[in-house]
């Protein structure tokens, strides 16, 4: 994506000259608060909205000049569960296989393979309304894979799931990426999930890309590690140059900002003891993606409606011919 801009008819500039690349075979996260332009960006990438200006290339195909060819490469899993509860798991996958014009001779094998891969082989003939939330979400991802997409869009893949089901979904997304090399673009408001899944991510704010990078690099950009040192004896109010800086000091507790907590702990402990303080304990806290998000973005996260999610998904299928 290069220099993407989207200005609506009312003059609202939803996306303001953004550029980023998603590498083949990686899991890329797109995060942002409500109104950041994330949803509009996804719609432009999936050819459901035309940019005012800019370029979109998907595996070497110009998405603006060849939208139908581009859509054939996509799989899309919306935030809201959109499988049909009154159909079986097999029937849901069969409908989607037909929508994507999967060859008649290949449909059954692809459906059975997808059910097997996501641990639903014994549930293929069960009505989906009897599935758990985690099973429905796995069926959603299986459904999106029937057409063997080169890039899979996952919108809040684990939202509303219990911790066990969420862990299952995260692990299967990782396996899918590793085993088949599927490129995945994920949106999520769960920072722990983004940290676990994403090779790289971008945070959008105000229609612009605020920052892009690997989660580890983004966390380092927030600042150093914080050592909380519990002491008795002599009070410590300052640190020598190059060792760290005291961010707060109370009786018995000193918090020190350091560049690398692992290497700094023995040095800080040694300094405190030489200064006459008795170190009782040291705890280390590192910046999280929550800290990164709070630094680069403000406000609530996007929330898409069930109708919008289903409409987006069906549009990709309908026009991907």
N, C-alpha and C positions, 0 to 999 in steps of 0.2 A: 504494500500500500504506500503510495507516494502523494504527498500534498493533497490529501483528501479534505474537501470542504463541502458542507451541506448547509445551504441557506433555504429555509422554507418560505413560502409565499408571503407569510406575515412579517418577514424580515428577520426571524429568529435564526441566528447562526448556531446550529446544533453541534456542528463539527467544524473546527477551525484550523485548517491547514496541518493535518497530522500525517506523520509517516512512521511506519514500523514494518518489520518483517517477521514472519513466522517461518522458522526453518523446517524443512521437511523432516518428519519423524519426531518432532518435539511436542511437548505439552506446553501450550502457551496460555497464560491467564490474562484476561482483560477485566480489570476491576475499576469501579468508579461509583461515586454517589449518585443519587437521583439528579437527573438533568445534566450529567457529565458528558453525554453524547455517546455512551457505550452502546445503547440499543440501536441508535441510528447508524453507528459504525458497522455493527453486525449486519444490519439490513442492507447496507451498501455492499459489504463483502459478499453476501449471499444473493446479490442482484435483485433484491426486493425493493430497493430504493436507489434512485439514480443520483450520484453525487453532482453537486453544482460544478465542481472541478476536481481534477486529480486523476490518478491512475490506480487500477487494481489488476494485479496479475496473480493468477492461481495456477501453480505448476506450469508456468510459461504461457498460459492462455489469457488473453486480454478479456477480462470479465465484462467490460462494457461493450465490446464488439461481438463477443460470442457468449451471451448469457446462458443459452440453453446448454452448450457444451460444458460450461462451468458448473451448472447446477447438477449435472450428472456425477460430479465428483463429490457431492456433499451428502452428509448424513446429519440430521438435526434432531436433538432431544430437547424439547421445551421444558421450561421450569415446571409448569403444571402437568400433572399426569393426564395424558390424552389418549391412552389406550381405551378400547371399548370394553367395559365390564361385562356386557351381555354376550360377548364372544369368548371363545377359548383362546388360550395363548397362541395355539397354532393358527387359528383363524385370523387373529390380529396380524400375525406375520405374513400370512398369505395375502391379505388385502394390500399390505404395504409392498409386497413383492410385485403384485400386479400394477400398483401405481407407478412403480419404478421400472416396469417393463422387463422384469427379470424373465429370462427365457423359460418357457413352460417346462422344459425338460430338466432345468436346474432348480426350480422353485423348491421342490420337496426336500432335496438334499441340503440346500442352503438354510431352509427353515429348521430342519432337524439339527444341523450343525450349530446354528445360532442358539437354539434351546439347550443343546448339550453344553456349549461353551459357557453359558451363563447359569448353569446348574438348574435348568428348568425342564430337563428332558422328561421327568416324570409328571410334569404339570401341564404339558402341552394340550391335553384334552380337558383341562379344568377351566371353568368359567373364570375370567379374570377378576370378577367382583369378589371372588373367594380368595384372591391372592393377598398377601401382606403388602404393606407399602414398599418394602425393600424388593419384593419379587416383582411388583409392578414396575419399579424403576429399572430393574435389570431387564425386564421384557422390553421396556422403552428403548434401551440401548441396543438390545438384540434386534429390535425392529429396524432401528436406524442402520444396522450393519448388513441387512439383507442385500442391499444393492452394492455391497463392497465399496464404500466410499473411501476416497483418498484422504479426505479431511472430515473430521467429525466435530460438530459444534455441540457442546454440552452447556445448557443454561441451568445453573444451580442444580447439578446432578444429584445432590444428596439432601436437598432442602426437605424438611419435615420428617426425615427418617430418624429412627432410634439409633443410638450409638453403634450397635452391632451391625445393623443394616447399612449404616453410613460407612463403616469400616469395610464391609463387603464390596460396596460400590467403588470406593476408592481403590481397593486392591485390584478389582477387575478392570478398571480403567487403566491402571498401571500395567497390568498384564497384557491388555489389548494393545497398548502402545509398544510394549517391549516385544511381544510375540509377532505382531503383524506390521509393526512400524507405522501404524496409523498416526497421521498428524492430527492433533487434538487442540481445539481452541475452546477454552472453558471460561465461563463467567461464574463467579461465586462471591458470596459475602462472608464465607467462612474462611478466615485468614489461616487457620491451622490446615484446612483442606488445601488451600492454595500453596501453602508452604510445602506440604507433603507431595503434591502432584506436579507443580509447575517447574519446568526447566528454566523458564523465564516468564516475566509478566510485565504488563504495562498498567499504570494507574492513570486514569483520565480524570480531569477536573475542568469544568468550564469550557468543554469542547476541545480541550488540548490534551496532549500527552504530558503528564507531569513528570513522569520518570519511567524508565524501562531498564530491566536488568534481571539477573538471577536473584532469587529470594535472599541468598546469603549476602550478595553485594548490596542489595537494597537495605537490609538490616544494618549493615555496617555504615551506610550513608546517614543513618539517623544519629549515630554517635557511638561512643565506646561502651564497654561493659561497666556495670556498677558493682563494686564490692561493698557489702554491708559487714562492717567489722564490729563485733561485740567485744568490749574491753573493760578492764578495771584498772585502777591505778592512775597513772599520769594521763591527763587529757591531751588529745591530739587535735590541733586546729588547722594544721597546714601540712603540705607535702613538699618534698624537695623537687626541683625542676626535673622533668623527664620521668618521674615515677607515677604521677597522677595528680588529680586535683580534688580537694574536699568539696562535695556538693552540699553536704549537711553534717552538722555535728551537734549531738545531744549527749547528755551524761550517759556514758556507757555504750553509745552507738555512734559510729562514724561511717558515712557513706562516701566512697571514693570512686571517682570516674577514672577509668583506665582504658588504654587502647585494646589490650588483650588480657582478659581476666585470667586465663589459664597460666600464662607466664608471669603475670603481675602478682598473683597471690603470695608466693614465697618471698618476693621482694618487699611487698607491702607489710607482710607479717614481720619480717626481719627489721624493717624500719621502725615499726611500732614498738617492738621489744627493745630495740636499742635506745628508743626515746623514753623508755621507762614505763610503758604501758604493758599490761598483761593481756594477751589476745585469748579470748575464750572461744570464739567461733568466727568463721568467715563464710559468708554465703555470696554466691555469684548470680547475677541476673543479667540477661542479654536482651537487646532490643528484639521485638517480635514484629511480624508483619502488621499487627494491630498498630504498633507505634509508627510504622512506615505509612500506613493508611491515614492515621491521624495527622501526620506531618504534611502529607501531600494532597489530602482530600478532606472535605468536610461535608456533613449532611447525611441523609438517609440513602440507603441503597435502592436501586431500581426494583420495582415490583411489577412484573408483567401479568396481565390477566390470562385466564384460561382460554378465553376466546381468541385473544391475540396470539397466544402460543400455538394453538391448534391451526389458526389461519396461516401463520408463518410456515409451519411445517407442511401443510397441505399445498401451499403455494410453491414451495421448493419441489415437491413431488410432481405437482400438476404440470409445471413448466419445464421440468428437467427431461425434456424429450428430444 
